[in-house]
Amino acid sequence: AKLTPEDRRFHEWVLLLMLEGMANKTTPYAAQGLSSIWGTLAALRWRPEDEALEVLCEESRLLRLDHTFNQDMAAELARALLTLHINDGR
């Protein structure tokens, strides 16, 4: 988001590639990757379509909260969810 903030087409392409990997379970994403995706979406104030949000929320629910997940990532994830007005009661 910081390198190419105005290049929406590039971001859409990268997000599509990532979401396809998540949906097909072919590309695993660690906590660092998911918190970066959410943070980028929040920085751009870009709320993806409902289908994309469902894939992101589902992948985020599967995060392993172990030693690789720190409080900065948790704060980034929470900030992004608040910024994008995402409420997932599951």
C-alpha positions as CSV (number, residue, x, y, z in Angstrom):
1,A,0.0,0.0,0.0
2,K,2.9,2.4,0.7
3,L,4.8,1.7,-2.5
4,T,1.9,1.8,-5.0
5,P,-1.0,3.5,-3.2
6,E,-2.7,4.7,-6.3
7,D,-2.3,1.5,-8.4
8,R,-5.7,-0.1,-7.6
9,R,-5.4,-2.4,-10.5
10,F,-2.2,-3.9,-9.2
11,H,-3.7,-4.3,-5.7
12,E,-6.8,-6.0,-7.2
13,W,-4.6,-8.4,-9.1
14,V,-2.4,-9.3,-6.1
15,L,-5.5,-9.7,-3.9
16,L,-7.2,-12.0,-6.4
17,L,-4.1,-14.1,-6.6
18,M,-3.9,-14.4,-2.8
19,L,-7.6,-15.1,-2.4
20,E,-7.5,-17.8,-5.1
21,G,-4.7,-19.5,-3.2
22,M,-6.6,-19.3,0.1
23,A,-9.9,-20.5,-1.3
24,N,-8.3,-23.5,-3.0
25,K,-6.1,-24.2,0.0
26,T,-3.0,-24.2,-2.3
27,T,-1.2,-21.3,-0.6
28,P,-0.9,-21.2,3.1
29,Y,-0.6,-17.8,4.8
30,A,1.1,-17.2,8.1
31,A,0.0,-14.6,10.6
32,Q,2.5,-12.1,9.1
33,G,0.9,-12.4,5.6
34,L,-2.7,-12.2,6.8
35,S,-2.1,-9.2,9.0
36,S,-0.3,-7.4,6.1
37,I,-3.3,-8.1,3.8
38,W,-5.7,-6.7,6.3
39,G,-3.5,-3.8,7.1
40,T,-3.1,-2.9,3.4
41,L,-6.9,-3.1,2.8
42,A,-7.4,-0.8,5.8
43,A,-4.7,1.7,4.7
44,L,-6.4,1.9,1.3
45,R,-9.9,2.0,2.9
46,W,-10.8,-0.8,0.5
47,R,-13.5,-3.1,1.6
48,P,-13.5,-6.1,-0.8
49,E,-16.6,-7.8,-2.0
50,D,-18.5,-10.1,0.4
51,E,-17.1,-13.3,-1.2
52,A,-13.5,-12.1,-0.8
53,L,-14.2,-11.0,2.8
54,E,-15.6,-14.5,3.5
55,V,-12.4,-16.1,2.3
56,L,-10.2,-13.6,4.3
57,C,-12.3,-14.1,7.4
58,E,-12.2,-17.8,7.2
59,E,-8.4,-17.9,6.6
60,S,-8.0,-15.5,9.6
61,R,-10.0,-17.8,11.8
62,L,-7.6,-20.6,11.1
63,L,-4.6,-18.6,12.3
64,R,-2.3,-20.3,14.7
65,L,-1.9,-18.0,17.6
66,D,1.6,-19.2,18.6
67,H,5.0,-17.5,19.1
68,T,5.0,-16.1,15.5
69,F,1.8,-14.1,16.2
70,N,2.6,-11.0,18.2
71,Q,0.7,-8.1,19.7
72,D,1.6,-5.8,16.8
73,M,-0.1,-8.2,14.4
74,A,-3.1,-8.5,16.7
75,A,-3.4,-4.7,16.9
76,E,-3.0,-4.4,13.1
77,L,-5.7,-7.0,12.5
78,A,-8.1,-5.3,15.0
79,R,-7.5,-1.9,13.5
80,A,-8.2,-3.1,10.0
81,L,-11.4,-4.8,11.0
82,L,-12.6,-1.7,12.8
83,T,-11.6,0.6,9.9
84,L,-13.4,-1.6,7.4
85,H,-16.4,-2.1,9.6
86,I,-16.2,-5.9,9.5
87,N,-18.1,-7.8,12.1
88,D,-17.9,-11.6,12.0
89,G,-19.7,-13.1,14.9
90,R,-18.4,-16.6,14.4
